[in-house]
Amino acid sequence: MFDFDGNLLRKIRKENKAVLLSDKDREEYEQLLQNYPPNLRDKFFIPDSYPPYQRIIPFDEKCLFVQTHEEPSEGHFIYNIFNTEGVFTARVELEGFQMKLRGERLYCLREKDSGYKELNVYKMIWE
């Protein structure tokens, strides 16, 4: 992580297993590439696996939540949590596709099978 002046604030490292792209995902990427002109389409590369993370979410000055591409069950996501020094401290599975952190609460939005959206609220206790 860098500040607005480009100074390195913290660096996180963790070994991870590669999550391979499924045939379906690869086909979807190839379909998207068909929208580009042929000379530009040839410049794109579809890797065999996803990058190590989907997104990084800072939680005040306390920690970072790093969402991985692992998905153990439908609608759930795996997050690796790193402390202020960049050290891996925990791994959690949360339900929901959008996440906001406010105070000691974590808000996750999920869509139910019926199409309605539901807000899950978690209270975090740091030890």
C-alpha positions in Angstrom: 0.0 0.0 0.0 1.2 3.5 -0.9 0.1 6.9 0.4 -1.0 9.7 -1.9 2.7 10.9 -2.2 3.8 7.4 -3.4 5.5 6.4 -0.2 5.3 2.7 0.7 3.1 2.3 3.8 3.1 -1.5 4.1 3.7 -4.7 2.1 1.8 -7.9 2.5 2.9 -11.3 1.5 1.3 -14.7 1.7 1.8 -17.9 -0.2 -1.3 -18.9 -2.1 -2.5 -21.7 -4.4 -3.4 -20.7 -7.9 -7.1 -20.7 -8.7 -7.5 -21.9 -12.3 -9.9 -20.3 -14.7 -12.8 -22.6 -15.5 -13.6 -23.4 -19.1 -16.8 -21.3 -18.7 -14.8 -18.3 -17.5 -12.2 -18.7 -20.3 -15.1 -18.8 -22.8 -16.6 -15.6 -21.4 -13.3 -13.8 -21.6 -12.9 -15.0 -25.2 -16.4 -13.7 -26.0 -15.6 -10.3 -24.6 -12.5 -10.1 -26.7 -14.6 -10.6 -29.8 -15.9 -7.0 -29.3 -12.4 -5.6 -30.0 -10.8 -5.1 -33.4 -8.6 -8.1 -34.5 -5.3 -6.1 -34.3 -6.1 -5.2 -30.7 -7.6 -8.6 -29.8 -4.2 -10.2 -30.4 -2.6 -8.1 -27.8 -4.6 -9.6 -24.9 -3.5 -12.6 -22.9 -5.9 -14.8 -21.0 -3.9 -16.4 -18.1 -4.4 -20.0 -16.8 -5.2 -18.7 -13.3 -6.7 -15.7 -11.6 -4.5 -13.1 -9.8 -3.9 -13.8 -6.1 -6.7 -11.4 -5.0 -9.9 -9.9 -6.2 -9.8 -6.7 -4.2 -8.2 -5.1 -1.1 -10.4 -3.4 1.5 -8.7 -1.3 4.2 -10.3 -1.3 7.6 -9.4 2.1 9.2 -5.9 1.8 10.4 -6.4 -1.7 11.9 -6.1 -4.1 9.0 -6.6 -5.0 5.4 -9.2 -7.5 4.1 -7.9 -9.2 0.9 -10.6 -11.0 -1.0 -9.3 -14.1 -2.8 -10.8 -15.9 -5.9 -11.5 -18.9 -3.8 -15.3 -19.5 -3.5 -16.1 -22.4 -1.2 -19.8 -22.2 -1.6 -22.3 -20.2 -3.6 -22.4 -16.6 -2.5 -19.5 -16.9 0.0 -16.1 -15.4 -0.3 -12.8 -16.0 1.4 -10.9 -13.0 2.9 -7.4 -13.0 4.2 -6.8 -10.4 7.0 -3.5 -8.7 7.5 -2.6 -6.4 10.4 -1.0 -3.0 10.3 2.5 -4.5 9.9 1.3 -6.5 6.8 1.4 -9.8 8.7 -1.3 -12.4 7.9 -3.6 -12.8 11.0 -6.8 -14.6 10.0 -8.8 -16.1 7.2 -12.6 -15.8 7.2 -15.5 -16.9 5.0 -18.2 -14.2 4.6 -21.5 -14.2 2.7 -22.2 -11.3 0.4 -20.8 -9.6 -2.6 -20.4 -6.1 -1.4 -18.7 -5.2 1.8 -18.3 -2.0 3.8 -16.4 -1.5 7.1 -17.6 1.1 9.6 -16.4 1.2 13.2 -16.5 -2.3 14.6 -19.1 -3.5 12.1 -18.8 -5.2 8.8 -21.7 -4.9 6.4 -22.1 -7.5 3.6 -24.9 -7.2 0.9 -26.1 -10.5 -0.6 -28.9 -11.4 -3.0 -31.3 -14.1 -2.0 -32.6 -16.7 -4.4 -35.9 -14.7 -4.6 -34.0 -11.7 -5.9 -34.3 -9.6 -2.8 -31.2 -8.1 -1.3 -30.3 -8.8 2.3 -27.8 -7.0 4.5 -25.7 -9.1 6.9 -24.0 -7.2 9.7 -21.0 -8.7 11.6 -19.4 -7.3 14.7 -15.7 -7.6 14.8 -13.8 -8.0 18.0 -10.0 -7.5 17.8 -7.8 -9.4 20.3 
